[in-house]
């Protein structure tokens, strides 16, 4: 391939990137282009008069980075307690082995699945969030394992509407990105990423790739000249 063709290819890509792009909740998007960031924070246990934890209070902050308002949205978050899950699986295995040896054996020796579940869920209804605004909501999760709520979770979006138009289920889910405590953004205010900032970042990436391609091309030409001598 000629160097000119390589240059033209990258120049064409840069030209394409400078054309304003229309973003939509239904567009295919990765985590860098997602438009609704959210995090779970201020997790605290709620106790009864005997000091037993009966639930966990949490706050959820959502930042709408779309150019249109978000409304009619229901988010269901589900955490899995892997430790409890393993205990239940082990008890079920032991119960089967016990009943195989003695069909009259007691089933009450393995009570974990009767007293708790490995899945912990929170149902959050989000009111109207205007474009480029954020909102914080309080919620209560029915569990005594508040520490689990700092972990990653499964995200399900029952519905979401942008500027009065309902988005597809796939589009809804793709629009939300969870910011974990491991992400630097978690400990600061969510910051709007403008189109200009995105464009600059992409142009820098293209420029870096172009430099690498030129270096590789020059190296190949140099080696070919050495061989031809």
N, C-alpha and C positions, 0 to 999 in steps of 0.2 A: 504494500500500500504506500502511495506517495505521501510525503509529509504534507503537501498542499491539501490532500483529501482529509487528512486528520485534522488540520487546522480549520478547514471549512466545516467539518462536522461539529467541532466544538463551538465555533462561532455561531453556527445555526442554532445550537442548543442554548447558547447565551441569549440570542435574539428572542427565542421562544420564551425564556424565563422572564424577559423584561415586559412581556405582555401581561396586563393585569388579569389575574385568575379569579374566577367566581367560585367561592367556597360554599358548600352545601352540606347539611347533616347527612345526606345520603351519598356523598362522595366517598370513594374508598380512601381511607386515611390511616396513617400510622400514628404512633404516639407523638411524634414531633409536630404533626399537623392537626391533632385533635383540638377541639374547641371548648370543651367543658372539663376543667380540672376540678378534682375534689379530693379532700383529705378528711380523715377522722381524727379528732383530737379532744383534749379535755375529758379523758375517760376517767370516771370515778365510780366506786362501788356505792350501792344504796343498801343500807342494812336495816334489819328489823330491831325491835326492842331488845332482843337477845344477842344482838351483834352478828347475826348471820346475814351473809350477803344474799339479797333477794333479786338484785338486778344491777345493771351497769348504765349509768348516765353517760351519754356521749354527745359531742357536737360534730356536725358535718358541715364543712364549708364548700360551696360550689362557686366556681368562677366561670361565667359565660363569656367566652371570647369570640362568639359569633357576632355577626353584624345584624342579627335579628333576635327578638325576644324568645325565650324558652318558656313554655307553659305546659300545663296538663301532664306533668311528669311524675312517674312513680318508680323509685329505685329500690330494688330488693338486693341486699347484700348478705351473703352467706359465707360464714367462716367454718372451716372444718378443724375440729380438735383431733389431730392425728393420734395423740396419746389415748384418748377415750376410744377412738375408733379401733385401735389395736387391742385394747382391753376387751372390748365387746367381741371382736373377732376371735380372740383367744378363748373367751368364755364359751362362745358358741361351739368352737371346736371341741373344747373339753366336755361340754354337755353331750355332744353327739357321741363322743368316745365312751362317756359314762353310761348313756342309755343303751349303747351297743352291748356293753358288758352286762348291764343290769337294767332292763326295761322298766323296772319299778322304782328306779332311783329318783330322788327328789330333784325337781327342776329349779327350786328356789335358791340353790347354791350359787347361781350365776346371775345376780340381780342388776348388774350395771345398765343393761339395755332397758330395764324397767324404770330406772330412776333418772336417767339422763340420756341425751342423744349426742352424737359427735358433731352434729350441725347446729350452728347458732345463727339466727337470722335477724335482720333489722329491716323494717319496711319504712322507707322515707318518702313522704309526699312533698314534692318541691313546688312551691307557689311560683308565680310569675317572676322570672329573672330577666330584666331588660338587657339589651346588648351591652357587652363590656362592663357588666356589673357582677358583683359577687354577693352571696347571701350565706348566713350561718344559721343552721337549724339545730335545735336540741331534740334528742330522741332517747328512748330507754330501751335497752336490750334485756330480754328475760334470760339471764344466765348469771351464775356466780363466778364465771371464769373471765373476768374483765381483761386479763392479760392477752387473751386470744385476739381481742379486737384491734391489737396493734399489728397483726399479721395481714398478709394479702388475703383477698377474699374473691369469691365468685360474684360477678356483677350481672344482674338481670334488670333490664329496663322494660317495664310493662307498656309504657306509652310515652311519647314525647311529641310536642307540637312546636314548630318553629314558625313564627310570624303567622299563626293561624292555620298552618298546613301541617297535617300529621305526617311524621316521617316513618319510614319502614322500620321494622324491628331491628334489622341489621344496621340500618343507619343510626338508630337511637343508640345502640350499644357501642358502635364504633365512635360515637361522638364523645363518650365519657372516658377519661383517663384518671386512674387512681394514683395519687401522689403518696408514696409510702414514707415512713420516717427516715429511710435510707437516702431519700432524695433531698438535696439541699433546699429545694423549693418548699419543702414541708415546714421549715422553720422560719419562713418569711412570708410576707404578703404575696399572693399570686400577682404576677406581673403580666400585663398584656403584651403580647408579641405582635408588633405591627407587621403589615405586609412588607414594608421597606426593610425591616430587620431580617425577615425571612429571606427576602430577595438577596440582601447583602451576604448572608450566610451561604446561600446556594451559589452565588457568584464566586465567593472565595473557594468553595469546594471545587467548582469547575476550573478555576484558575490553577489550583494546586494540581488537579489531574492533568491539565494541559502542560504544566511545567514538567511533570513526571513523564508524560508521553514524549515531549521534546527531548528530554534527557535520554530516554530509552532509544528514540530514533537516532540521535547523534551517536550513541554508543554502538548501535548496530552498523551504522555507516562506517564508523571508525574501524570496527572489526572486519568488515567486508573489504575495506581498503588494505588492511594488513594482510588478509588472505590473498588478495589479488597481486601483491608485490612478489 
